[in-house]
């Protein structure tokens, strides 16, 4: 792995998590991003966004090395093997869990084992609290170093890892890993609480327990289909985005990674998007994880209830309306600015959000669950609200500033009414407004067919009256649109695939943006879904296999890919 101006490639990162926060670990042993105490908190390590002032936790050989990484089988515990000319050492690391679930504090453990010869490693803990805006103080307390700032207390524990030295608000040390020997580093973080001082044996035990906890979680699932290893890794990655205290599902654990290097489309995605949460709940339903489904669905409903009958595109992890919007004094990933803390899109109208919520409700009920009367009333009020709102222009799935009658949004509204009528038939929603909802479903369908179809383009276009295309229309396959207009949707699949093609199975988001950003990998997987749901399973499977080649060394995928480099 080679850094550029201090920045690691996005594909060089692995992720650790415990259900409260996520740490991103580069292949060179540097933890470049972690927010404390929760994943939506300010960053304590943010070298991902500013290699000079963001802070990091580094553990790596001092000599030139080769590196191999993998997740311990069926876990989110990372194993990195370093080979130098003098020896081989292995680092096993995780945000720890215990048999009962969460540890009372956030604990990051990094265990070094000498496998052969001798390997000298250097380590440094450089916390920069509140994105570097708070002063960092370090003192020795009860046998360990404690870094403090912005209400965070970070205990820095080192066993057989050399004598720690404090310099420039950084704790450093050097160690030698010899064959058969173990060294252990751990960070223990609290917020406005006393400072835990665990024993080495307790940290070692929790690191081992963490492996068992992840495997037991996977043992609960019921998937028995193709690509089982890939599905398991995907499920484990999704689980990292679930906030364990309440089941909230965030869209991403990071902020301000750019859509284009040097561009300004750099946003904070550490929020509970209704759409993204709905997709994740759908995945958990299909994997047979009913407890997780119930917890996350109820969390989503609580958030929706706080603004009903209106829906916001996203909510905070606590289920509130997002308010905070700051720009941070950081360089930005590869100098892409601004760096944002908070997201201004919370006030946007995104009509498809209602469809996502009703689709998730339908899936929840379809797997043997039932709605309470309060939820049924709230959803009915939302449907009556959207019966009026659907005729307005919105910002669409891509959260654009120019409000339009986006086709994907209208199909999402159609899905909301369609799933509502299914729920009425099952006795889960009151029937007194069913006739109105049925008429609205027909009106939305007519709008899409009359104003969003272009015979010249041979496809459903990006928005009413446009000639541009939008890969988000492919989501219509999941929503059920092929049963409305099977021939038109089949033509749309082929046209989008041809005109938004970025090579190698990749797609651009829209034809308007294709010259200004990379390919969005989600669009390619929507194409896989559209092919599979319209009877083209062989094409879908072939494309799916092609897309798996874009995984990094630990099996993770990025949101965007540069088509020129892959």
N, C-alpha and C positions, 0 to 999 in steps of 0.2 A: 504494500500500500504506500502510495506517495502523496504527501500533502502538498497543496498549492497555496502559497502565502499563509500557511498555518492551518488551512481548512482541509479536513478529510473529505473524500468523496462520500456522498450520501450512501452509496452502496457498500461502504466499509463498515457500517454500523450494525451491531446486534442490539437487542433490547432486553432489559431485565425489568421485572415488575413484581409487586406484592399486592396489588389491588388498591393501593393508595397513591403510589407514584411510579414513574418509569425512569430508568436510567439508560442512556444510549452509550454503548461502548464501541470505540473504534478498534480496528484490527491491530493498531499499534499499542493497545492497552490503555488508552486515555478515555476516561468517562467524561464526555464533553457536554452532556446535558442531563440535568436532574433538577426538578423543582421540589422544594420542601416546605411544609410537610406533606403536601398533596400535589397531584399532577397539575392542578389548576393554580397552584401557588406561584409566587415569583421564583425565578431561577436562582439556585445556589451554585450550580455548575452550568455555565452557558458558553463555554468555548466554542460550541457549535455556531454561535452567532457572533463571537468576538474572541479570537484566539489569544489576544493580548490581555483583555480585561474581564473576560467572562467567567473565568474560574474552571478548574478541572480536577480530576483525581487520576493520576497516572501511575501505572505499575507496568514496567517493561524492562527487558534486559538492557544493560549498558552497552553491550557489544552488538554488532550487526547480527541480525537474526532472520530466520525463516519462521513463518507462522502458519498454523493450521487451527481452524476453529470448528466447533460443532456445538449444538445443544445436546446435553445429556438426554438420551432417548426418552421421548414423550414428556419433556419438561421445558420450562423456561430458565433452566440453570445452564449457564454458559461454561464451556470448557475450551481453553486456549492452550495450545502446545507451542512453546518457543524452542527452537533449535539454534544453538550457536556453535562456533568451532570447538568450544570447550565442554558442551554438555546439552542436556535437554531438561526443560522444566515445564510443568503444567499448572495453569491457573484455573481454578474452579470458582465461579462467582455467582452470586445471586442476591436479590433483595429477599431476605429470609422470611419464611413462614414457619409455623409450628403446627402440631397436630390439631390444635383447636382453632386454627385459622390465623388471624393476624397476630403478629408480635405487638405488644403495647406501644412500642416505639418503631420508627423506621430504622431498619438495620440492613446495611450493605456489607456483605462478607466476601473477601477475596483470599482464597487459600492457595498457597504456592507449594507444589510438591516437586522435589528433585527426582528426576527419573534416571538420569545418567550423568556422570561427570560433575562439573560444577558450572553453575550459571549465576553470574552477578546481575542483580536487578536493582534498579532505583525506583523509589516511589515518592510521590509528592501529593499532598492534599492542599488544594488552593481554593478554599471557599470564598465566593464573592456574593454575599447575601443581597437579596432584593435587586437582582440584576446588576450588582456592583455598586448600587447607590448607597448602601449602608456600610458603615465602617466595620471591618472585621477585626476582632480582638481574639488573641489566643493566650491561654494560660494553662498551667499544669494543675490538674485537680485529681485527687484520689488515684494517682498512678497512671493517668492518661492525659493527653492534650485535649483541651476543650476550646473549640472555635465558637464565637458568639457574634450575632448580628441580626437585627430586624426581628427579635424575639425567638430566633432559632438558636438552639444549643446543639452543637455537633461534637460528640465525643469521638476522638480519634484514637483507636486502640491498635497497638502493634506488638505482636508476640514473636520473638526471635527474628525480628525484622530490622535489627540494627538500632542504634541510638538516634531517636528523633531529634532533629534540629529545627528551630523556628527561625525563619528568615523572610522578611517582606510579607508578613501575614500568610505564610505558607509553612506547612510542616513537611520536612523532607527526611528521607532515610535511605540507606543502602544495605542490602543483604546479599548473602550467597546461598543459593539453593543447591544442596548436595544430594546425591542419590540416596533415597530412602528417608530424607528429612522433610519436615513440613514447616512452613511459615504461615502466619495468619495476620491479616489486616481486617479491621472492621470499623465502620462508621455507624454511630447510633445517634439518631436525630430526634429531638423533641421540640415542641413549640410552647413557650410559656409554661413549661413543666420542669420538675426536677430532672437531674441528669442520671440516666441509668449507667451502671458500671458492671457489665456482665463479665463472667469468667470466660477464659478461652474455651473450656470444655463446653460451656453452654452455647457459645457461638458456633463451635464445630458441630455440636449436636443439631442445632437449628438448620445449619447448612445441609446436613444430611436429611433432616426431616423435610426440608423444602422439596427435595427430589421426590420423596414419597407423597407429599401433598399434591403436587402436580400430576403424578401418575394416577392417584386415586380419583382426581377430578376427571381425567380422561376415561377412566374405567367406567364412569357413570353413563357414558354416551352409548347410543344404539346404532351408530353408523356401521354399515356392512357393505359398502359399495366400492367402486373403483377409486383409484388414487387415495387410498386410505392414509398413507403416510403424509401426503400433501394436505389432505383435509385436517389431519391431526395438528399439523404445524399451523394451519390457518386458524383453527379453533383456539389454539394456545395464544396466538397473536391477538385474536379478538378478546380473549379473556384479560389480556393486559390492559385493555381499554375500559374495563368494567370497574367502576369505583365501588369497592367492596362494602364500605359502610352503608350505602343505600341502593346499590344496583344501577346507578346512572352510567350511561355509556357515552364516552367522549368520542369525537371524530378522529382525534389524533393526540399524541402526548406532547406535541411540540408547537411552537409558534414561529411564524415569520420565515419559514423556508420558502424561497421564491418560486413562483411559477416559471419565471425566466431569470437566468443569472443576470444580475444588474438591474432587474426590473423592480417595480414598486408594488406588485401584487403579492404582498407578503402578509399573511393574516394569522391570527391566533385561532387555532382549531381545538383548543382544550375546553370545548363546550359540548353539551348534549344536543346534537342536531336531531330533530324529530326523524328526518329521513335516514340518517346513518344508524341511529338507534333502532329504527324499525327494521332495517336490513339485518342488523346483528341479532335482534330478537328472532327474526325469521330463521336465521342460521341455527340458533340455539334450539328452536323448535324442531327443526329437521334433524338435529343431532340427538334429540331425545333428552334434553336437560330441563325438565319441567320446573325445578326449583329456581334455577337461574332465570328462566323465562318469566315466571310469575313476579320475581323481585324486580326485574328490569322493566317489565310492562307496567307494573304498579307505579314505579318511579316516574316513568314517562307520563302516565295518566295524571299523577299529582302535579307535575309541571304544567301540563295542558290545562288542567282545571284552574290554575292560578290566573289564566288570561282568557279562558273560555267566555263567550263563543269564538273569540279570535284566537288564532294560533300564531306563535312566534316561530321563526325558522329554527331557533335553538334557545336553550335555557342554560343557566349555570349548572354546575354539578349538584348544587343544592336544590335545583328546581326553580330558581328565581329568574326574572327577566335580567338579561345581561345589561349592565350599565357602564362598566369601566372601559375607557378607551384612552390608553396612553401610548406615546411614542418614546422608545427607550434610547438612551445615548450609547448604543452599541453599533459596531461596524456593520452588522448584518452578514448573513452567510455569503461568502465571497463578495462582500461589499454591496449586497443588495439591500437597499434601505427604502422606507423606514422599517425599523423593528417595532412590532406592535405588541402591546399587552392589552388584550381586550379586542372586541370585534364590533364594528359599527353596523354590521348587517342585521343585528337583532331587530331593528325597526322595519326591515323590508317586508313587503308582501310577497310571499312565495306560496302560490295557490296549491301546488302539488303536495304541500305539507299535510293538508286534510286527507288526501288520498293515502298517504303513507300511514297516517294514524289509523284510518279505517281498515286498511289492508292488514295491519298488524293485529287489530282487534278481531278481524275475521279469522285470521290464522290461529289466534289464541283460543277463540271459541271452537274452531274446527278441530282442535285437539283435545276436546272433552271438557273445556272450562266454561264457566258461565259468568255473565256480567251482573253486578249489583245494580239496584235501581238508580242510585246516584250517578254511576258511570253512564248508564243508558240514557238518562236525562241529559247529562252534559254532552254526550255525543250527538243526541238529537238536536240540541241547541246549536252545536257546531255546524251540523248539516243545514239547518235553516239559515244560518249566517252565510255559509258558502253558496247557498242557492241565490243569494244576492251578489256576493263578491266575485263569483266566477266570471262575470261579464267585464270585470276590470282588467287592465293590463297589470302585469306583475314583473318581478325581477328574475324569475325563473330559477332553475336548479343551479345555474352558474353564478347567481347573485350579482347580476350585471346592473350597472347604474341606469341603463336605458330600459325603462319599463315597456314591455311589449306583450302581445297576446301569444306567449310561447306555446308551441304545440305540446311539448312534454307536460307543461303545467295543466293544459286543458284535458289531456288524457288522464292526468292524475286526478282531476276533479271528477271526470267520468267514473274513475275507479272508486272514488269516495261514495258516490251515489249507488254504484253497482254493488259494492260490498255492504252498504247500509241495507239495501233491499234483501240481500241474502240473510242478514242478521234479523230483519223483520220476519222473514219466513221461518227462522229458527226460534222465534219468540224472544229474542234477546234485545230488540229495540221496539219501542211502541209503534203500533201500526197506523196511528191517526194521521201521520204525515207521509205515509208511504206513497200515496198517489202523487203528491207534490214532488217527492224525490224522483219518482219514476219519470215524470214529465221533464224535470230538470236534467236527468240523465240523457233523455232523448234530445233535449235542446243542445247540450254540450256536444253530443255525438254529431248532430247536424252541423254545428259550428266547425268542428274539426274537419268533417268531410267536405264542407263547402268552401271553407276559407283557408285551411291549412294544407290541403292537397294541391300539388302542382303537377299537372299532366306533362308539362314541358320538362320538369325535372325528373319526373317518374318517381316521386317520393313525397312523403309528408315533410314539409320544409320546417325551418327553424321557428318561424312565427308566422302568423297570418299575413299573407301577401308577400312574403319574402321569396327570394330565390336561393338563399343560403341554406345549408344543411346543418343539422345538430345531431350528434351521436346519441344524445339523451333520449331521442325519440325511440331508440331501440329498447328502452325500458318498457315500452308499450307491450312487448311480448309478455313480460311478467305481469302486467296489469290486466291482460286479457283482451287487448285490442285486436289481435288476429281473428277472433271470432266475430268481430264487427265488420272488418274489411280484409279478409284473408289475402286476396290478390294484391291489393294496394300495399299491405304491410310486407308481403314477400318482395315486391318491387323495391320498397324502401330499404329493406335489408341489403339488397344487392347494390343499390345506388349509394347508400352511405358507405358501404364497404369499399366501393370504387373511388368515390370522390373525396373521402376523408382518409384514404390510405396513407400511412406514413412508412410503409415497408415493414417486413418482418412480422406481420400480424398486428401491428400497432395502428391506432387511429388517433387523429386529432379530434378535439372536442367539437369544433364548428369550422365551417369553411371560412368564416370571417376571421378566425383567430389562428389559422394554421401556420401563418408565416411569422407569428409573434411568440410562440411558446412550443414546448415539447409535446410529445404524445401522452395522452392520459390513459393509463393502463386500465382503469375501470371501464372505459369505453370498449376496449377489446373484450373484456369479460361480459359486458352487456351484449356484445355481438355473439359470443359463445352461447349465452342464454337464449337469445333470439333465434339462433339457428336450431338449437336443441328443442325449443318449444314449438317450432314450426315444421318439425319432422325431418330436419337435416342433421341427425345425430352424428353421422360420420364426419361431416365437416366441422361440427362443433368440437368433437373429440380431438381431431387433428389440430385445430387452432388452439385448443386448451393445452395440448402437449407443447406446441410451439411457444406459448406464453410462459410456461414453466421454466423455459431456458433463461428468462430474465431474472430469476431469483439470484440473490447473492450467495455467498458461501455458507450461510446458516439458514437459507431457505426463505428469506424475507424478500418482499417486493416493495418498490417505491411507488408513489402516486404517479409520478411523471417519469418519462424516459426520453433521453435525447436520441432521436432516430438516427442521427449521424454516427453515434458511438455505441448505441445499445446500452 
